[in-house]
């Protein structure tokens, strides 16, 4: 069993309040969940900042390759969104022996 984790650090565009931030981050999370129903995704950091967001994605799979493919696809989807800028993405892979 493999568990893949992806942490995305995101800079939001023209956002001036936490309410506007929610209107950008919630649809992003919903789109990730819709496209990849096997993942778990949530806003995990920068909760009090209105122009930054950290989104965490996790996937469990029988193979390391499948974990990596799903996380790469999630990263690409976020990176190509025009209203946000992906500052960094950190991949981690754990197996049942870690």
N, CA, C and O of each residue as an XYZ file, in Angstrom:
392
protein
N       0.842     -1.172      0.000
C       0.000      0.000      0.000
C       0.890      1.238      0.000
O       1.900      1.291      0.701
N       0.502      2.225     -0.792
C       1.223      3.484     -0.881
C       0.266      4.635     -0.607
O      -0.895      4.610     -1.014
N       0.769      5.629      0.081
C       0.019      6.852      0.341
C       0.828      7.995     -0.255
O       1.991      8.202      0.091
N       0.190      8.732     -1.157
C       0.829      9.884     -1.761
C       0.241     11.155     -1.192
O      -0.973     11.261     -1.012
N       1.103     12.125     -0.907
C       0.655     13.409     -0.375
C       1.231     14.527     -1.232
O       2.395     14.484     -1.632
N       0.417     15.507     -1.501
C       0.805     16.656     -2.307
C       0.387     17.909     -1.553
O      -0.768     18.040     -1.146
N       1.326     18.829     -1.370
C       1.040     20.109     -0.737
C       1.266     21.199     -1.765
O       2.365     21.328     -2.306
N       0.238     21.981     -2.038
C       0.286     23.042     -3.030
C       0.218     24.393     -2.328
O      -0.720     24.666     -1.579
N       1.214     25.231     -2.574
C       1.224     26.590     -2.041
C       0.776     27.513     -3.166
O       1.410     27.570     -4.220
N      -0.311     28.230     -2.941
C      -0.979     28.967     -4.006
C      -1.054     30.452     -3.652
O      -1.354     30.824     -2.517
N      -0.774     31.289     -4.652
C      -0.991     32.725     -4.542
C      -2.241     33.056     -5.342
O      -2.332     32.751     -6.531
N      -3.193     33.677     -4.682
C      -4.459     34.005     -5.332
C      -4.345     35.358     -6.017
O      -3.558     36.208     -5.599
N      -5.117     35.552     -7.050
C      -5.076     36.782     -7.830
C      -5.631     37.978     -7.087
O      -5.194     38.268     -5.973
N      -6.560     38.660     -7.663
C      -7.133     39.883     -7.116
C      -8.163     39.546     -6.040
O      -9.369     39.628     -6.271
N      -7.670     39.169     -4.871
C      -8.527     38.779     -3.749
C      -8.260     39.756     -2.611
O      -7.111     39.970     -2.224
N      -9.325     40.347     -2.079
C      -9.171     41.375     -1.054
C      -9.784     40.996      0.301
O      -9.720     41.781      1.248
N     -10.366     39.820      0.395
C     -10.976     39.420      1.661
C     -10.988     37.902      1.765
O     -10.780     37.195      0.778
N     -11.232     37.416      2.971
C     -11.330     35.974      3.169
C     -12.554     35.402      2.462
O     -12.546     34.250      2.027
N     -13.603     36.208      2.348
C     -14.803     35.766      1.630
C     -14.488     35.556      0.141
O     -14.921     34.565     -0.447
N     -13.751     36.464     -0.456
C     -13.338     36.292     -1.851
C     -12.397     35.096     -1.994
O     -12.449     34.372     -2.989
N     -11.547     34.898     -1.005
C     -10.639     33.749     -1.035
C     -11.442     32.452     -1.083
O     -11.128     31.555     -1.866
N     -12.479     32.350     -0.246
C     -13.323     31.155     -0.244
C     -13.961     30.926     -1.605
O     -14.126     29.786     -2.039
N     -14.325     32.031     -2.286
C     -14.976     31.896     -3.591
C     -14.024     31.401     -4.667
O     -14.469     31.004     -5.744
N     -12.727     31.417     -4.400
C     -11.736     30.872     -5.335
C     -11.317     29.465     -4.916
O     -11.220     28.567     -5.753
N     -11.068     29.275     -3.619
C     -10.521     28.005     -3.124
C     -11.569     26.890     -3.125
O     -11.257     25.759     -3.497
N     -12.789     27.184     -2.722
C     -13.827     26.140     -2.689
C     -14.093     25.517     -4.057
O     -14.157     24.291     -4.155
N     -14.249     26.312     -5.118
C     -14.440     25.694     -6.439
C     -13.223     24.880     -6.901
O     -13.371     23.870     -7.590
N     -12.025     25.326     -6.518
C     -10.821     24.575     -6.864
C     -10.836     23.202     -6.199
O     -10.555     22.193     -6.846
N     -11.158     23.164     -4.924
C     -11.227     21.899     -4.187
C     -12.329     21.006     -4.759
O     -12.140     19.801     -4.922
N     -13.475     21.605     -5.061
C     -14.586     20.835     -5.624
C     -14.223     20.246     -6.986
O     -14.586     19.108     -7.285
N     -13.519     21.001     -7.802
C     -13.104     20.508     -9.119
C     -12.117     19.348     -8.988
O     -12.215     18.363     -9.721
N     -11.174     19.461     -8.065
C     -10.242     18.356     -7.830
C     -10.997     17.097     -7.400
O     -10.718     16.008     -7.902
N     -11.939     17.238     -6.486
C     -12.702     16.083     -6.013
C     -13.574     15.498     -7.115
O     -13.762     14.283     -7.179
N     -14.104     16.347     -7.977
C     -14.954     15.866     -9.058
C     -14.142     15.093    -10.091
O     -14.567     14.031    -10.547
N     -12.989     15.612    -10.458
C     -12.160     14.944    -11.475
C     -11.485     13.685    -10.956
O     -11.306     12.718    -11.696
N     -11.113     13.701     -9.687
C     -10.384     12.570     -9.097
C     -11.104     12.136     -7.819
O     -10.697     12.518     -6.722
N     -12.170     11.342     -7.952
C     -12.979     10.994     -6.774
C     -12.251     10.132     -5.746
O     -12.737      9.971     -4.626
N     -11.100      9.579     -6.106
C     -10.381      8.717     -5.167
C      -9.453      9.491     -4.235
O      -8.797      8.880     -3.391
N      -9.378     10.816     -4.362
C      -8.470     11.599     -3.531
C      -9.208     12.230     -2.356
O     -10.433     12.353     -2.350
N      -8.421     12.622     -1.371
C      -8.908     13.474     -0.286
C      -8.212     14.815     -0.470
O      -7.002     14.859     -0.695
N      -8.953     15.898     -0.379
C      -8.386     17.226     -0.608
C      -9.007     18.221      0.359
O     -10.199     18.152      0.657
N      -8.178     19.160      0.854
C      -8.660     20.170      1.801
C      -7.716     21.356      1.796
O      -6.551     21.244      1.417
N      -8.240     22.495      2.224
C      -7.382     23.657      2.467
C      -6.689     23.407      3.803
O      -7.354     23.211      4.820
N      -5.366     23.413      3.803
C      -4.623     22.977      4.980
C      -3.749     24.053      5.615
O      -3.202     23.834      6.695
N      -3.607     25.201      4.976
C      -2.732     26.219      5.545
C      -3.053     27.604      5.041
O      -3.859     27.777      4.127
N      -2.404     28.607      5.656
C      -2.601     30.019      5.332
C      -4.080     30.398      5.465
O      -4.609     31.159      4.655
N      -4.730     29.867      6.480
C      -6.171     30.067      6.632
C      -6.541     31.513      6.959
O      -7.654     31.949      6.667
N      -5.620     32.252      7.558
C      -5.929     33.627      7.933
C      -5.405     34.661      6.935
O      -5.594     35.860      7.140
N      -4.761     34.222      5.877
C      -4.265     35.128      4.838
C      -5.220     35.117      3.655
O      -5.664     34.050      3.228
N      -5.540     36.282      3.123
C      -6.535     36.311      2.044
C      -5.946     36.127      0.648
O      -6.703     35.842     -0.280
N      -4.642     36.275      0.452
C      -4.074     36.093     -0.889
C      -3.279     34.809     -1.033
O      -2.757     34.533     -2.113
N      -3.172     34.025      0.015
C      -2.419     32.770     -0.037
C      -3.314     31.625      0.411
O      -4.226     31.797      1.219
N      -3.025     30.452     -0.138
C      -3.742     29.250      0.281
C      -2.794     28.067      0.179
O      -1.915     28.031     -0.682
N      -2.982     27.117      1.055
C      -2.267     25.854      0.964
C      -3.322     24.773      0.843
O      -4.238     24.691      1.662
N      -3.191     23.949     -0.177
C      -4.141     22.877     -0.419
C      -3.394     21.561     -0.314
O      -2.335     21.389     -0.918
N      -3.946     20.635      0.452
C      -3.357     19.315      0.607
C      -4.185     18.267     -0.118
O      -5.415     18.275     -0.057
N      -3.493     17.365     -0.806
C      -4.138     16.285     -1.550
C      -3.502     14.973     -1.081
O      -2.285     14.892     -0.916
N      -4.324     13.961     -0.871
C      -3.821     12.642     -0.485
C      -4.504     11.575     -1.322
O      -5.682     11.687     -1.661
N      -3.738     10.534     -1.650
C      -4.277      9.411     -2.411
C      -3.663      8.121     -1.863
O      -2.494      8.089     -1.480
N      -4.460      7.078     -1.835
C      -4.000      5.757     -1.408
C      -4.123      4.821     -2.598
O      -5.146      4.806     -3.283
N      -3.065      4.032     -2.843
C      -3.062      3.142     -4.001
C      -2.202      1.913     -3.726
O      -1.394      1.884     -2.798
N      -2.401      0.915     -4.555
C      -1.600     -0.300     -4.446
C      -0.221     -0.137     -5.066
O       0.692     -0.905     -4.762
N      -0.062      0.873     -5.947
C       1.240      1.058     -6.604
C       1.726      2.492     -6.447
O       0.934      3.433     -6.413
N       3.032      2.637     -6.355
C       3.640      3.961     -6.248
C       3.414      4.753     -7.525
O       3.204      5.965     -7.472
N       3.455      4.087     -8.668
C       3.263      4.763     -9.945
C       1.900      5.410    -10.064
O       1.782      6.532    -10.557
N       0.868      4.709     -9.615
C      -0.472      5.270     -9.671
C      -0.600      6.482     -8.754
O      -1.219      7.477     -9.131
N      -0.028      6.411     -7.567
C      -0.046      7.565     -6.660
C       0.588      8.772     -7.341
O       0.030      9.869     -7.331
N       1.755      8.558     -7.931
C       2.468      9.657     -8.571
C       1.685     10.231     -9.749
O       1.661     11.447     -9.937
N       1.047      9.378    -10.539
C       0.254      9.853    -11.681
C      -0.902     10.741    -11.223
O      -1.146     11.798    -11.804
N      -1.599     10.316    -10.201
C      -2.748     11.082     -9.710
C      -2.284     12.419     -9.143
O      -2.898     13.451     -9.413
N      -1.206     12.412     -8.359
C      -0.718     13.663     -7.780
C      -0.195     14.608     -8.857
O      -0.407     15.818     -8.772
N       0.481     14.074     -9.863
C       0.952     14.914    -10.975
C      -0.225     15.537    -11.724
O      -0.168     16.707    -12.101
N      -1.277     14.774    -11.941
C      -2.456     15.298    -12.635
C      -3.119     16.401    -11.818
O      -3.562     17.404    -12.378
N      -3.191     16.227    -10.514
C      -3.765     17.264     -9.647
C      -2.915     18.537     -9.693
O      -3.445     19.646     -9.771
N      -1.612     18.368     -9.647
C      -0.723     19.529     -9.713
C      -0.883     20.274    -11.036
O      -0.943     21.503    -11.054
N      -0.951     19.539    -12.133
C      -1.134     20.178    -13.451
C      -2.454     20.934    -13.521
O      -2.512     22.043    -14.053
N      -3.506     20.338    -12.986
C      -4.803     20.994    -13.032
C      -4.774     22.327    -12.290
O      -5.327     23.317    -12.770
N      -4.138     22.358    -11.134
C      -4.050     23.591    -10.357
C      -3.126     24.595    -11.051
O      -3.426     25.789    -11.084
N      -2.023     24.128    -11.597
C      -1.047     25.019    -12.230
C      -1.622     25.745    -13.440
O      -1.212     26.867    -13.736
N      -2.567     25.122    -14.146
C      -3.115     25.729    -15.354
C      -4.342     26.598    -15.099
O      -4.949     27.091    -16.050
N      -4.718     26.794    -13.839
C      -5.837     27.693    -13.540
C      -5.359     29.129    -13.702
O      -4.371     29.514    -13.076
N      -6.031     29.937    -14.526
C      -5.534     31.292    -14.795
C      -5.668     32.270    -13.628
O      -4.932     33.255    -13.569
N      -6.592     32.018    -12.700
C      -6.838     32.980    -11.628
C      -5.912     32.809    -10.429
O      -5.968     33.599     -9.486
N      -5.054     31.774    -10.456
C      -4.140     31.541     -9.344
C      -2.737     31.287     -9.874
O      -2.540     30.967    -11.046
N      -1.763     31.440     -8.972
C      -0.376     31.146     -9.307
C       0.131     30.077     -8.344
O       0.064     30.241     -7.126
N       0.630     29.002     -8.893
C       1.173     27.924     -8.076
C       2.606     28.281     -7.696
O       3.487     28.316     -8.555
N       2.842     28.546     -6.411
C       4.169     28.937     -5.945
C       5.079     27.733     -5.744
O       6.256     27.769     -6.103
N       4.531     26.670     -5.171
C       5.327     25.460     -4.969
C       4.414     24.257     -4.811
O       3.249     24.366     -4.431
N       4.993     23.107     -5.120
C       4.285     21.837     -4.952
C       5.274     20.844     -4.349
O       6.385     20.675     -4.850
N       4.860     20.198     -3.281
C       5.725     19.227     -2.626
C       5.048     17.860     -2.629
O       3.954     17.698     -2.090
N       5.706     16.885     -3.238
C       5.210     15.509     -3.311
C       5.902     14.675     -2.235
O       7.099     14.824     -1.986
N       5.130     13.801     -1.608
C       5.691     12.822     -0.681
C       5.007     11.498     -0.916
O       3.809     11.445     -1.194
N       5.765     10.437     -0.804
C       5.222      9.096     -1.009
C       5.618      8.229      0.177
O       6.792      8.141      0.537
N       4.629      7.596      0.773
C       4.850      6.732      1.919
C       4.379      5.335      1.547
O       3.400      5.172      0.819
N       5.089      4.320      2.058
C       4.581      2.954      1.876
C       4.340      2.358      3.261
O       4.635      2.993      4.274
N       3.810      1.153      3.301
C       3.436      0.566      4.581
C       4.624      0.161      5.428
O       4.453     -0.272      6.568
N       5.832      0.295      4.886
C       7.030     -0.016      5.669
C       7.654      1.223      6.301
O       8.597      1.097      7.082
N       7.151      2.422      5.983
C       7.689      3.660      6.557
C       7.214      3.850      7.968
O       7.567      4.840      8.610
